[in-house]
Amino acid sequence: MYVVLAGHSLFQIDLMDLKFLGQVRGWKCGVGRHVYNFLLDGESVQLSDSVCRAGADHQVLDFQSTSVKFEEQPIDCPRENCFCGFDLGIPKGRTKSDLVELKDRFNRLSPERSSELPFYTGGTEVTAYGLDGFLREQMIHVEWYLGKRCNFDCSYCPPSIHDKVSPFPSRERLANAYSFLLRTILESNDLSGKVLDFIFHGGEPTLVPGFLDLLNKIRSDARFVSQVQTLTNFSRNVEYLYELNQASDLTYSVHLEYMSEDFLKKLANFLDSRDATSRNFAVKVMYLKEHRVWVSRIFEVLKQHPGIHFSVNPLHNKKDKLLYQYDEEDRAFFKLSGVT
């Protein structure tokens, strides 16, 4: 749950609405405590304390000898726009006192009372916000980028994060990377009472050889309680996707430029294949005005299966990282988020 402080009162807010409040340059951002952004890109490895890499950003030269520890003091946000889900979740405030007030007010509430907070509807300036699991220090998030290699070439995806030629990491490199990452996290954090939350993306993570083995290794690691989610373009076959959904929550990132009748049929077949052993499944539509006719078609398929989370997401210009200009007709699509 995303929480905002406005007029010295607390409110819930939908992520899609929060994305339009992400102009936070100069705000105090509480990096260093909540996010490990792990970029495994060929021979280059980086570990940062935010997805945007505005805070600490360390090059990892060797998995055995490199040691990384993040500072835990808030920084002045240098970015024009904050738009990644877990960066938006990092507690931040217009001033340090706003950030402290947000944390203090929220942590005085019981979980039951916090779930009853009203939704923010505007009218009062937002002065701080953050994700509930971060505000209560109950979660550490790992954003694991598995490399550029992808079989799509979406118009809004910059070449810095995708291509069709980069090599995949080997199984040995994945295992060594995992050992380094967990050692780094455990050296700085007591994970008792906390959830270690992983999201895997790329590129297209499901193309990586040994990916399922890595997920099963995380699931069986007794040192912590895990949540695991994979973002996928859904290009693998239904059998693979079913197996993946046994090991990981699954989010189908719908790229409307590639939507087709075959993809709709695959979505329907996958949903039919899921059973009581399957983990969570969500659908996240990347909104493009010129292809929005597909949105209603996708929802018609989803409505046949209760309990599926779905959302329609605004996009950012890959050049300046700012939201595209959307009119009220576009914004109506962003309100479609929910559960079937």
KAZIPE-V426482 format. One record per backbone hydrogen bond with DSSP energy under -1.0 kcal/mol. NH is the residue of the N-H (numbers start at 1). CO is the residue of the C=O. If there is no record, write none. Layout:
nh->NH co->CO
nh->NH co->CO
//
This chain:
nh->3 co->130
nh->4 co->11
nh->5 co->128
nh->6 co->9
nh->9 co->6
nh->11 co->4
nh->12 co->118
nh->13 co->2
nh->18 co->14
nh->19 co->15
nh->21 co->18
nh->24 co->22
nh->26 co->77
nh->27 co->24
nh->28 co->93
nh->29 co->75
nh->30 co->91
nh->31 co->29
nh->36 co->141
nh->37 co->48
nh->38 co->143
nh->39 co->46
nh->40 co->145
nh->41 co->44
nh->44 co->41
nh->46 co->39
nh->47 co->58
nh->48 co->37
nh->49 co->56
nh->58 co->47
nh->60 co->45
nh->66 co->62
nh->75 co->29
nh->77 co->27
nh->82 co->22
nh->88 co->84
nh->92 co->129
nh->93 co->28
nh->94 co->127
nh->99 co->95
nh->100 co->96
nh->101 co->97
nh->102 co->98
nh->103 co->99
nh->104 co->100
nh->105 co->101
nh->106 co->102
nh->107 co->103
nh->109 co->106
nh->114 co->110
nh->115 co->111
nh->116 co->113
nh->117 co->114
nh->120 co->12
nh->127 co->5
nh->128 co->5
nh->129 co->92
nh->130 co->3
nh->131 co->89
nh->132 co->1
nh->135 co->131
nh->136 co->132
nh->137 co->134
nh->138 co->133
nh->139 co->133
nh->140 co->195
nh->141 co->34
nh->142 co->197
nh->143 co->36
nh->144 co->199
nh->145 co->38
nh->146 co->201
nh->150 co->163
nh->157 co->154
nh->161 co->158
nh->163 co->148
nh->174 co->170
nh->175 co->171
nh->176 co->172
nh->177 co->173
nh->178 co->174
nh->179 co->175
nh->180 co->176
nh->181 co->177
nh->182 co->178
nh->183 co->179
nh->184 co->180
nh->185 co->181
nh->186 co->182
nh->187 co->183
nh->189 co->185
nh->194 co->191
nh->195 co->138
nh->196 co->225
nh->197 co->140
nh->198 co->227
nh->199 co->142
nh->200 co->229
nh->201 co->144
nh->204 co->149
nh->207 co->204
nh->208 co->205
nh->211 co->208
nh->214 co->210
nh->215 co->211
nh->216 co->212
nh->217 co->213
nh->218 co->214
nh->219 co->215
nh->220 co->216
nh->221 co->218
nh->227 co->196
nh->229 co->198
nh->230 co->249
nh->231 co->200
nh->232 co->251
nh->241 co->237
nh->242 co->238
nh->243 co->239
nh->244 co->240
nh->245 co->241
nh->246 co->243
nh->248 co->244
nh->249 co->228
nh->250 co->280
nh->251 co->230
nh->252 co->282
nh->253 co->232
nh->254 co->284
nh->258 co->255
nh->264 co->260
nh->265 co->261
nh->266 co->262
nh->267 co->263
nh->268 co->264
nh->269 co->265
nh->270 co->266
nh->271 co->267
nh->272 co->268
nh->273 co->269
nh->274 co->270
nh->278 co->275
nh->279 co->245
nh->282 co->250
nh->283 co->309
nh->284 co->252
nh->285 co->311
nh->286 co->254
nh->287 co->313
nh->291 co->288
nh->292 co->289
nh->294 co->291
nh->295 co->292
nh->298 co->294
nh->299 co->295
nh->300 co->296
nh->301 co->297
nh->302 co->298
nh->303 co->299
nh->304 co->301
nh->305 co->302
nh->309 co->281
nh->310 co->338
nh->311 co->283
nh->313 co->285
nh->317 co->322
nh->321 co->317
nh->324 co->315
nh->331 co->327
nh->332 co->328
nh->333 co->330
nh->336 co->333
nh->338 co->310
nh->340 co->308
//
